[in-house]
Amino acid sequence: MLNKNYAQKSRFRETANQQHDKALDQNNRMIQVSNLEKSYGRQVLFDKIGFTINPGDRVGLVGRNGHGKTTLFRLILGQEHHDSGTISIPAGYRIGYLSQHIRFTEESVLKEACLSPLSPCLRR
């Protein structure tokens, strides 16, 4: 009788720990991509790719031109739609990025720099 109760409590503890670990794992995830597929016509960029980026991870993307680096960023940012798969980002998370193409508001880089609110030219 004692062994049976001990085994039941032990199994209950294991299940509770597994559920707790799973909840922690889900809460610590920043970006998760699963079975992602993306193609343009007959050109397949991604075929069931998946990865997880956790808080504190540092990730670099390296590859040849036209192999999907920018497309992957656009998919994660929601600027483009994937063919299938999932991209999960926890609610309330914001992703900051610097666009590949900078849009200037002034006619020259010099004016852009000098007329910026952060410019030392305007501080006196």
ZIPEUR-V658684 format. One record per helix or strand. SS is the DSSP state (hx for helix, st for strand). FROM is the first residue (numbers start at 1). LEN is the number of residues. Records with the same first field share a line. If there is no record, write none. Layout:
BEGIN
SS = FROM-LEN + FROM-LEN
END
This chain:
BEGIN
hx = 2-27 + 69-9 + 109-6 + 120-3
st = 29-12 + 43-12 + 84-6
END
